Amino acid sequence: PGYRGQQYIMECERHSGDYQHWRNWGSHCQTPKIQSIRRIRH
């Protein structure tokens, strides 16, 4: 699932409008890897 999450975020970066959707997805899967990616996005 970790790899899938990374791919999902990569696609999100392309679609700024999907950012909201990504946030919802992140809440569903709260993992350390996701937090790390969030830090980079900020």
N, CA, C and O atoms as a DFTB+ gen file, in Angstrom:
168 C
 N C O
     1  1       0.841      -1.221       0.000
     2  2       0.000       0.000       0.000
     3  2       0.871       1.266       0.000
     4  3       0.473       2.293      -0.550
     5  1       2.042       1.192       0.608
     6  2       2.930       2.363       0.646
     7  2       3.246       2.842      -0.765
     8  3       3.172       4.037      -1.052
     9  1       3.598       1.908      -1.644
    10  2       3.954       2.298      -3.013
    11  2       2.758       2.961      -3.706
    12  3       2.895       3.967      -4.403
    13  1       1.602       2.373      -3.494
    14  2       0.396       2.919      -4.130
    15  2       0.195       4.366      -3.670
    16  3      -0.140       5.243      -4.466
    17  1       0.400       4.591      -2.403
    18  2       0.218       5.941      -1.860
    19  2       1.134       6.928      -2.568
    20  3       0.715       8.027      -2.930
    21  1       2.369       6.535      -2.760
    22  2       3.325       7.437      -3.424
    23  2       2.839       7.769      -4.833
    24  3       2.878       8.922      -5.263
    25  1       2.385       6.743      -5.539
    26  2       1.925       6.978      -6.912
    27  2       0.724       7.931      -6.892
    28  3       0.621       8.840      -7.717
    29  1      -0.168       7.705      -5.944
    30  2      -1.373       8.542      -5.865
    31  2      -0.970      10.002      -5.665
    32  3      -1.520      10.900      -6.304
    33  1      -0.007      10.228      -4.775
    34  2       0.447      11.598      -4.504
    35  2       1.077      12.190      -5.770
    36  3       0.864      13.361      -6.084
    37  1       1.843      11.384      -6.485
    38  2       2.491      11.876      -7.709
    39  2       1.420      12.393      -8.669
    40  3       1.570      13.463      -9.258
    41  1       0.350      11.632      -8.819
    42  2      -0.726      12.051      -9.725
    43  2      -1.379      13.319      -9.188
    44  3      -1.746      14.213      -9.950
    45  1      -1.517      13.383      -7.884
    46  2      -2.150      14.548      -7.259
    47  2      -1.341      15.803      -7.590
    48  3      -1.907      16.862      -7.863
    49  1      -0.041      15.676      -7.564
    50  2       0.807      16.839      -7.854
    51  2       0.466      17.387      -9.240
    52  3       0.490      18.598      -9.461
    53  1       0.155      16.506     -10.144
    54  2      -0.181      16.945     -11.512
    55  2      -1.537      17.639     -11.496
    56  3      -1.753      18.634     -12.189
    57  1      -2.438      17.098     -10.698
    58  2      -3.794      17.685     -10.632
    59  2      -3.963      18.481      -9.340
    60  3      -4.217      17.904      -8.282
    61  1      -3.826      19.763      -9.421
    62  2      -3.960      20.590      -8.210
    63  2      -5.387      20.480      -7.668
    64  3      -5.600      20.501      -6.455
    65  1      -6.348      20.365      -8.563
    66  2      -7.750      20.273      -8.134
    67  2      -7.980      19.021      -7.295
    68  3      -8.848      19.011      -6.422
    69  1      -7.212      17.970      -7.552
    70  2      -7.402      16.723      -6.786
    71  2      -6.775      16.818      -5.400
    72  3      -6.837      15.867      -4.621
    73  1      -6.178      17.952      -5.097
    74  2      -5.499      18.087      -3.795
    75  2      -6.481      17.774      -2.667
    76  3      -6.146      17.057      -1.725
    77  1      -7.687      18.315      -2.772
    78  2      -8.685      18.066      -1.713
    79  2      -8.921      16.566      -1.570
    80  3      -8.958      16.038      -0.459
    81  1      -9.077      15.900      -2.683
    82  2      -9.329      14.449      -2.641
    83  2      -8.158      13.736      -1.963
    84  3      -8.349      12.827      -1.154
    85  1      -6.957      14.163      -2.306
    86  2      -5.765      13.526      -1.715
    87  2      -5.798      13.688      -0.205
    88  3      -5.469      12.756       0.530
    89  1      -6.190      14.860       0.258
    90  2      -6.225      15.114       1.708
    91  2      -7.173      14.101       2.354
    92  3      -6.861      13.529       3.399
    93  1      -8.308      13.887       1.738
    94  2      -9.269      12.926       2.301
    95  2      -8.647      11.534       2.331
    96  3      -8.770      10.811       3.320
    97  1      -7.988      11.171       1.257
    98  2      -7.369       9.836       1.179
    99  2      -6.302       9.693       2.256
   100  3      -6.199       8.647       2.896
   101  1      -5.514      10.733       2.456
   102  2      -4.459      10.698       3.480
   103  2      -5.066      10.415       4.848
   104  3      -4.511       9.645       5.632
   105  1      -6.195      11.032       5.129
   106  2      -6.823      10.832       6.445
   107  2      -7.159       9.348       6.618
   108  3      -7.028       8.801       7.713
   109  1      -7.589       8.709       5.543
   110  2      -7.954       7.286       5.621
   111  2      -6.731       6.435       5.936
   112  3      -6.810       5.488       6.720
   113  1      -5.617       6.770       5.332
   114  2      -4.378       5.982       5.543
   115  2      -3.319       6.868       6.181
   116  3      -2.454       7.407       5.489
   117  1      -3.384       7.016       7.470
   118  2      -2.398       7.872       8.156
   119  2      -1.149       7.056       8.471
   120  3      -1.118       6.308       9.448
   121  1      -0.112       7.205       7.633
   122  2       1.125       6.454       7.841
   123  2       2.315       7.417       7.907
   124  3       2.211       8.553       7.446
   125  1       3.411       6.989       8.460
   126  2       4.605       7.841       8.556
   127  2       5.096       8.276       7.176
   128  3       5.583       9.393       7.004
   129  1       4.962       7.390       6.206
   130  2       5.417       7.729       4.847
   131  2       4.593       8.909       4.319
   132  3       5.133       9.844       3.728
   133  1       3.314       8.847       4.538
   134  2       2.437       9.927       4.052
   135  2       2.842      11.242       4.712
   136  3       2.915      12.277       4.051
   137  1       3.103      11.197       6.009
   138  2       3.488      12.422       6.725
   139  2       4.753      13.010       6.088
   140  3       4.866      14.224       5.922
   141  1       5.682      12.153       5.743
   142  2       6.947      12.618       5.157
   143  2       6.656      13.344       3.839
   144  3       7.218      14.403       3.557
   145  1       5.777      12.757       3.052
   146  2       5.442      13.365       1.757
   147  2       4.754      14.710       1.999
   148  3       5.025      15.691       1.306
   149  1       3.866      14.740       2.986
   150  2       3.156      15.983       3.283
   151  2       4.169      17.089       3.611
   152  3       3.993      18.240       3.210
   153  1       5.194      16.738       4.320
   154  2       6.211      17.728       4.702
   155  2       6.832      18.312       3.428
   156  3       7.063      19.518       3.341
   157  1       7.094      17.471       2.466
   158  2       7.722      17.940       1.221
   159  2       6.748      18.873       0.481
   160  3       7.153      19.899      -0.067
   161  1       5.481      18.507       0.475
   162  2       4.477      19.315      -0.236
   163  2       4.374      20.697       0.413
   164  3       4.199      21.695      -0.286
   165  1       4.479      20.761       1.710
   166  2       4.316      22.050       2.412
   167  2       5.431      23.003       2.001
   168  3       5.480      24.138       2.474
